[in-house]
Amino acid sequence: HYLAKKDYKKAKVYIDQILSLAPFNGRFWKLAAQVAELSGDEQEALKLFQKALHYSPNDHDLRKRIRLLEKKPELSSFFPTTDVYALIKKTNAKDKEGKYDW
């Protein structure tokens, strides 16, 4: 509720209360990190995102946000890109006629 109103100080108070009740929940740490990030505290947000990742290691969005805050490129940029439409255009004409070779 307070996040939608952009009242980050009050949101932080309630998130801190939630974290005191459920400190091992990665979703709550992620929420705390988002509040810190929206407040402009990138260093605190990075620390909280890393803590959230500790409790939710399969959350790939967390990994993406951490890389973004660390000013690192996205992992997908390391893989070659292939223009599938160019590959389709290079196919044999007989395939386009429905004469498949299987």
Contacts in CASP RR format, 6 or more apart in sequence:
PFRMAT RR
TARGET T0000
AUTHOR 0000-0000-0000
METHOD contacts of the structure
MODEL  1
HYLAKKDYKKAKVYIDQILSLAPFNGRFWKLAAQVAELSGDEQEALKLFQ
KALHYSPNDHDLRKRIRLLEKKPELSSFFPTTDVYALIKKTNAKDKEGKY
DW
2 8 0 8 1.000
2 10 0 8 1.000
2 11 0 8 1.000
2 14 0 8 1.000
3 11 0 8 1.000
3 34 0 8 1.000
3 35 0 8 1.000
3 38 0 8 1.000
6 38 0 8 1.000
8 35 0 8 1.000
8 38 0 8 1.000
8 39 0 8 1.000
11 35 0 8 1.000
12 32 0 8 1.000
12 35 0 8 1.000
12 36 0 8 1.000
12 39 0 8 1.000
15 28 0 8 1.000
15 31 0 8 1.000
15 32 0 8 1.000
15 35 0 8 1.000
16 32 0 8 1.000
18 28 0 8 1.000
18 31 0 8 1.000
19 28 0 8 1.000
19 29 0 8 1.000
19 32 0 8 1.000
22 28 0 8 1.000
24 55 0 8 1.000
25 55 0 8 1.000
26 51 0 8 1.000
26 52 0 8 1.000
26 54 0 8 1.000
26 55 0 8 1.000
26 56 0 8 1.000
26 59 0 8 1.000
27 52 0 8 1.000
27 56 0 8 1.000
29 48 0 8 1.000
29 49 0 8 1.000
29 51 0 8 1.000
29 52 0 8 1.000
29 54 0 8 1.000
29 55 0 8 1.000
29 56 0 8 1.000
30 48 0 8 1.000
30 49 0 8 1.000
30 52 0 8 1.000
30 56 0 8 1.000
30 59 0 8 1.000
30 62 0 8 1.000
32 48 0 8 1.000
32 52 0 8 1.000
33 44 0 8 1.000
33 45 0 8 1.000
33 46 0 8 1.000
33 47 0 8 1.000
33 48 0 8 1.000
33 49 0 8 1.000
33 51 0 8 1.000
33 52 0 8 1.000
33 65 0 8 1.000
34 45 0 8 1.000
36 42 0 8 1.000
36 44 0 8 1.000
36 45 0 8 1.000
36 48 0 8 1.000
37 45 0 8 1.000
37 65 0 8 1.000
37 69 0 8 1.000
42 69 0 8 1.000
45 69 0 8 1.000
46 66 0 8 1.000
46 69 0 8 1.000
46 70 0 8 1.000
49 62 0 8 1.000
49 65 0 8 1.000
49 66 0 8 1.000
49 69 0 8 1.000
50 66 0 8 1.000
52 59 0 8 1.000
52 62 0 8 1.000
53 59 0 8 1.000
53 62 0 8 1.000
53 63 0 8 1.000
53 66 0 8 1.000
56 62 0 8 1.000
64 74 0 8 1.000
67 73 0 8 1.000
67 74 0 8 1.000
67 75 0 8 1.000
94 101 0 8 1.000
95 101 0 8 1.000
END
